[in-house]
Every structure is written in C-alpha cells, then in structure tokens.
C-alpha cells in the first residue's frame, strides 16, 4: 500500500513541477532568471518547488 502512496505522491510532485516550470516560462523575468529557476526545479523537485512558491517569478493567469 505504501508503494502506491509513494507513486501517487511522485505524480503529484511531477504535476506541480510541470505547472511551476510553465509558470516560470510565462513570467516576465529575463531568460537567464527563467533558466536558473527551471534548472532549480528540475534538479531539486520538491525543494525547488517550495523555493519557487516562496520567491519565484509567476506567470500571468491570462494566456
């Protein structure tokens, strides 16, 4: 049962990381800043996501 929970948690983290990366791409930050954020989120999925939520650039909700 715990392996199913771990797999579900992994999928949730993956979905949140993808959402964060897309939000960084849509933000008005410079290309260098965007690359740093994306690398941070990819290398440290959980910690990078938490740091991005606290300090990262956000894209506009309007597409």
Long-range contacts (C-beta under 8 A, 24 or more apart in sequence): 13-45, 13-46, 13-49, 14-45, 16-49, 17-41, 17-42, 17-45, 17-48, 17-49, 20-48, 20-49, 20-52, 20-53, 20-56, 22-59, 23-56, 23-57, 23-58, 23-59, 24-52, 24-56, 24-57, 24-59, 25-59, 26-59, 26-60, 26-63, 27-57, 27-58, 27-59, 28-57, 29-57, 33-57
